Amino acid sequence: MRIEIDDLRRPQVAELLEEHLQDMRAWSPPESVHALDLERLRQPGITFWTVWDGDELLACGAIKRLDAGHGELKSMRTARRARGRGAATLLLRHAMEQARAWGLQRLSLETGTTEGFAAAHRLYARHGFADCGPFADYAPDPFSRFMTCALSEPVQVRDARVDDAPAIVSLLTSLGYPGTEGFALGKIGALLQHPDARLLVACDATGVLGVVSLHFIPQLALPGDFCRISYLCVAEDARSRGVGAVLEAQVVALARARGCDRIELHCHSRRTDAHRFYARQGFDESPKYLMKLLADPRGQ
């Protein structure tokens, strides 16, 4: 499955939204239906996503920005034929990751109260949403249920420092690279001094949550340069907080500022969760990856 930012112009999207509106009207009275139609979903301040499996549209959803720190989840819908395949969970997690990456502190929603909405209630509750009062322009309504989720403390991205070495070593160990403590400090210092490299960490008040190492590679035969992610790792207990999305968004901003027209990386075939993360961020697989091992530079 892949997630795309959508312009709402494909007929499959219009059909899915019409299916959504039909169910909303069947389950709630007209004055209690707050679902947005195609034109209103195209308004500024709304980001709309679709979930696809090949050419099959599975689900859609959107975030409407209410203010600098508050967003509203809108038009969450899984096609009837696609239910039970995990598309709604995938999309909700993606939307929450993006909300955190944008710096939102809270995500809220309005849904219905009748039995037709029970599956949605369970989905939202599993992801940390709890009941709340009306927000934005909503008013109390017996056919409306309001839910909200306080997103984690904002994650900040900064350049790494040499005193981050223990945390970076721990992250590399969790990624499958043990034994780096003997040389990590020197490598970190070299990266921090390299004009075509950046070493960034994501952190909050508790400490370092993730790290990304990247290089900018000038291209001889192409107008745009490459940005290469060498390592991106997030602490296991922080992986549901959107830390990876925050780091990736910073990489994109830096790559664009350096005149790069693409970002590349190598991700081992066994890292299936990472594959899904990169696909959600818009990465496509581009074979082949070739490698030649050189002799140990230390002569061992």
C-alpha positions as MATLAB code, in Angstrom:
seq = 'MRIEIDDLRRPQVAELLEEHLQDMRAWSPPESVHALDLERLRQPGITFWTVWDGDELLACGAIKRLDAGHGELKSMRTARRARGRGAATLLLRHAMEQARAWGLQRLSLETGTTEGFAAAHRLYARHGFADCGPFADYAPDPFSRFMTCALSEPVQVRDARVDDAPAIVSLLTSLGYPGTEGFALGKIGALLQHPDARLLVACDATGVLGVVSLHFIPQLALPGDFCRISYLCVAEDARSRGVGAVLEAQVVALARARGCDRIELHCHSRRTDAHRFYARQGFDESPKYLMKLLADPRGQ';
ca = [
       0.000    0.000    0.000;
       1.144    3.543   -0.702;
      -0.075    6.926    0.525;
      -0.241    9.960   -1.763;
      -1.098   13.606   -1.301;
      -4.093   13.932   -3.604;
      -5.552   16.777   -5.679;
      -9.060   15.207   -5.611;
      -9.345   15.141   -9.408;
      -9.388   11.398  -10.073;
     -12.835    9.819  -10.538;
     -12.086    7.067   -7.999;
     -11.636    9.727   -5.311;
     -14.919   11.411   -6.179;
     -16.681    8.038   -6.016;
     -15.210    7.217   -2.600;
     -16.190   10.605   -1.175;
     -19.715   10.217   -2.548;
     -19.913    6.802   -0.861;
     -18.746    8.505    2.344;
     -21.375   11.249    2.109;
     -24.130    8.729    1.398;
     -23.322    6.806    4.577;
     -23.089    9.982    6.649;
     -26.534   11.028    5.456;
     -27.914    7.573    6.159;
     -26.554    7.459    9.727;
     -27.137   11.085   10.832;
     -29.772   13.770   10.156;
     -28.814   16.409    7.545;
     -28.060   19.138   10.086;
     -25.577   16.808   11.835;
     -23.579   15.850    8.746;
     -20.290   17.765    8.723;
     -18.430   15.826    6.019;
     -16.783   18.010    3.373;
     -17.430   17.654   -0.350;
     -14.799   17.786   -3.090;
     -14.698   21.551   -3.447;
     -14.441   22.265    0.267;
     -11.668   19.690    0.613;
      -9.664   21.673   -1.954;
      -9.614   24.771    0.241;
      -6.263   26.135    1.489;
      -5.195   24.732    4.823;
      -6.400   21.192    4.067;
      -4.053   18.341    3.152;
      -5.828   15.353    1.621;
      -4.329   11.862    1.291;
      -5.363    8.694   -0.491;
      -4.240    5.105    0.105;
      -3.716    2.855   -2.928;
      -2.909   -0.767   -3.636;
      -1.759   -0.657   -7.239;
      -4.610    1.084   -9.084;
      -7.160    0.297   -6.373;
      -8.193    3.160   -4.091;
      -8.527    1.844   -0.547;
      -9.037    4.862    1.698;
      -8.809    8.628    2.083;
      -8.468   11.200    4.815;
      -7.413   14.771    5.476;
      -6.176   17.229    8.074;
      -7.616   20.728    8.257;
      -5.382   23.187   10.117;
      -7.434   25.109   12.672;
      -4.566   27.189   14.059;
      -0.804   26.944   14.492;
      -1.049   24.079   16.971;
      -4.409   22.430   16.325;
      -5.597   20.309   13.404;
      -8.843   18.545   12.606;
      -9.040   15.081   11.075;
     -11.545   15.094    8.196;
     -13.048   12.718    5.621;
     -11.531    9.521    6.995;
     -13.030    6.797    4.837;
     -12.181    3.234    3.859;
     -13.873    1.859    0.755;
     -16.443   -0.814    1.666;
     -14.641   -3.437   -0.413;
     -11.298   -2.654    1.278;
     -12.263   -2.925    4.930;
     -10.192   -5.238    7.093;
      -6.971   -4.674    5.145;
      -5.381   -2.122    7.508;
      -5.692    0.916    5.236;
      -7.433    3.066    7.874;
      -4.792    2.291   10.502;
      -1.995    3.030    8.034;
      -3.548    6.355    7.040;
      -4.368    7.469   10.583;
      -0.792    6.809   11.712;
       0.523    8.691    8.696;
      -1.753   11.660    9.403;
      -0.616   11.751   13.031;
       3.040   11.561   11.976;
       2.547   14.451    9.567;
       0.688   16.513   12.173;
       3.642   16.127   14.530;
       6.080   16.967   11.738;
       4.130   20.184   11.088;
       4.423   21.127   14.750;
       0.778   20.560   15.695;
       0.223   19.848   19.380;
      -3.336   18.527   19.109;
      -5.460   16.649   16.588;
      -9.243   16.577   17.004;
     -12.212   15.148   15.113;
     -15.973   15.067   14.915;
     -17.676   11.758   14.201;
     -21.161   10.327   14.544;
     -22.783    8.581   17.493;
     -24.854    5.863   15.835;
     -23.840    2.214   15.418;
     -22.444    2.817   11.934;
     -19.576    4.781   13.500;
     -18.584    2.133   16.082;
     -15.591    0.819   14.110;
     -14.257    4.364   13.709;
     -14.632    4.984   17.458;
     -12.541    1.883   18.210;
      -9.866    2.908   15.695;
      -9.512    6.386   17.176;
      -9.478    5.124   20.767;
      -6.686    2.651   19.927;
      -4.569    5.576   18.725;
      -4.986    7.740   21.804;
      -8.082    9.802   20.981;
     -10.410   10.543   23.903;
     -13.791   12.230   24.155;
     -13.856   16.010   24.419;
     -16.275   18.879   24.029;
     -17.120   20.729   20.797;
     -14.192   22.591   19.246;
     -13.715   25.161   16.453;
     -17.169   26.087   15.075;
     -19.002   22.970   16.275;
     -21.927   23.095   18.690;
     -23.212   20.374   21.030;
     -25.208   17.806   19.062;
     -26.589   14.409   20.161;
     -25.485   13.008   16.786;
     -21.915   14.284   17.115;
     -19.094   12.730   19.116;
     -15.989   14.870   19.581;
     -12.592   13.301   20.206;
      -9.107   14.736   20.589;
      -5.539   13.514   20.916;
      -2.750   15.535   22.505;
       0.271   14.921   20.335;
       3.533   14.348   22.144;
       5.787   17.151   23.255;
       7.144   18.828   20.122;
      10.261   17.199   18.762;
      13.131   19.517   17.878;
      15.804   18.799   15.278;
      19.309   20.201   15.719;
      22.857   19.499   14.624;
      24.449   16.722   16.626;
      27.132   17.492   19.205;
      30.030   15.365   20.359;
      28.298   14.870   23.717;
      25.462   13.122   21.851;
      27.857   10.236   21.144;
      26.458    7.813   23.789;
      22.895    8.302   22.532;
      23.959    7.906   18.893;
      25.904    4.734   19.733;
      22.795    3.326   21.412;
      20.674    4.148   18.352;
      23.193    2.542   15.993;
      23.224   -0.575   18.169;
      19.437   -0.827   17.918;
      19.786   -0.487   14.144;
      22.057   -3.520   14.055;
      25.499   -1.869   14.312;
      26.977   -2.873   17.699;
      30.478   -2.003   18.806;
      30.627    1.564   17.470;
      31.625    3.112   20.797;
      35.305    2.690   19.978;
      35.231    4.988   16.954;
      31.881    6.835   17.045;
      33.271    9.982   18.658;
      35.840   10.430   15.885;
      33.252    9.772   13.180;
      30.837   12.265   14.709;
      33.550   14.921   14.835;
      34.492   14.281   11.207;
      30.888   14.513   10.030;
      30.320   17.747   11.910;
      33.340   19.271   10.150;
      32.593   17.928    6.656;
      31.249   20.626    4.301;
      29.056   18.165    2.390;
      27.647   16.252    5.358;
      25.130   16.886    8.134;
      24.515   14.875   11.267;
      21.204   15.739   12.913;
      19.440   14.531   16.023;
      15.791   14.749   17.016;
      15.257   15.394   20.698;
      12.806   16.502   23.339;
      13.133   17.235   27.034;
      13.985   13.582   27.715;
      16.977   13.486   25.377;
      17.900   12.238   21.900;
      15.126   10.301   20.152;
      16.575    9.794   16.676;
      19.504   10.494   14.395;
      20.030   10.981   10.677;
      23.314   11.191    8.782;
      23.255   12.635    5.275;
      25.648   13.666    2.528;
      25.286   16.021   -0.407;
      26.830   14.577   -3.574;
      27.565   16.874   -6.553;
      26.559   15.312   -9.899;
      28.680   15.757  -13.003;
      26.090   14.857  -15.650;
      22.895   16.147  -14.019;
      21.801   19.681  -13.124;
      20.576   18.666   -9.686;
      22.729   17.074   -6.996;
      21.935   14.060   -4.797;
      21.259   13.953   -1.093;
      22.030   10.563    0.426;
      20.708    9.372    3.773;
      23.385    7.116    5.242;
      21.668    6.282    8.527;
      18.263    7.165    9.942;
      17.295    5.607   13.236;
      14.620    6.357   15.833;
      14.534    4.947   19.357;
      12.070    2.087   19.583;
       9.947    3.742   22.273;
       9.639    6.913   20.153;
       8.614    5.357   16.828;
       4.902    6.122   17.237;
       5.553    9.837   17.803;
       6.380   10.877   14.262;
      10.095   11.378   14.993;
      11.114    9.741   11.720;
       8.784   12.011    9.758;
      10.210   15.084   11.512;
      13.769   14.040   10.636;
      12.845   13.196    7.032;
      11.105   16.557    6.607;
      14.276   18.320    7.773;
      16.345   16.289    5.307;
      14.010   17.350    2.480;
      14.334   21.009    3.451;
      18.141   20.822    3.601;
      18.366   18.922    0.302;
      16.256   21.510   -1.478;
      18.323   24.329   -0.011;
      21.485   22.665   -1.381;
      20.038   22.349   -4.901;
      19.448   18.598   -4.770;
      16.700   17.158   -6.939;
      16.496   13.763   -5.249;
      17.170   11.891   -2.025;
      18.483    8.342   -2.078;
      19.157    5.708    0.542;
      19.825    2.025    1.000;
      17.466    0.072    3.256;
      18.070   -3.620    3.948;
      15.430   -6.007    2.637;
      14.680   -7.238    6.160;
      13.626   -3.778    7.395;
      10.012   -4.028    6.265;
       8.724   -1.427    8.746;
      11.282    1.031    7.391;
      10.181    0.238    3.835;
       6.608    1.190    4.747;
       7.799    4.386    6.427;
       9.796    5.506    3.388;
       6.918    4.651    1.063;
       4.630    6.859    3.166;
       7.173    9.659    2.828;
       7.076    9.379   -0.971;
      10.148    7.224   -1.687;
      10.047    4.771   -4.589;
      12.173    1.670   -4.978;
      14.940    2.173   -7.523;
      17.061   -0.923   -8.201;
      19.837   -1.877   -8.533;
      22.054   -1.304   -5.524;
      25.598   -2.519   -6.149;
      28.382   -2.777   -3.594;
      32.060   -3.758   -3.630;
      33.705   -4.551   -0.326;
      37.240   -3.228    0.075;
      39.979   -4.625    2.299;
      39.979   -3.459    5.876;
      41.700   -0.011    5.733;
      43.467   -0.858    8.997;
      45.056   -3.914    7.389;
      43.282   -6.349    9.708;
];
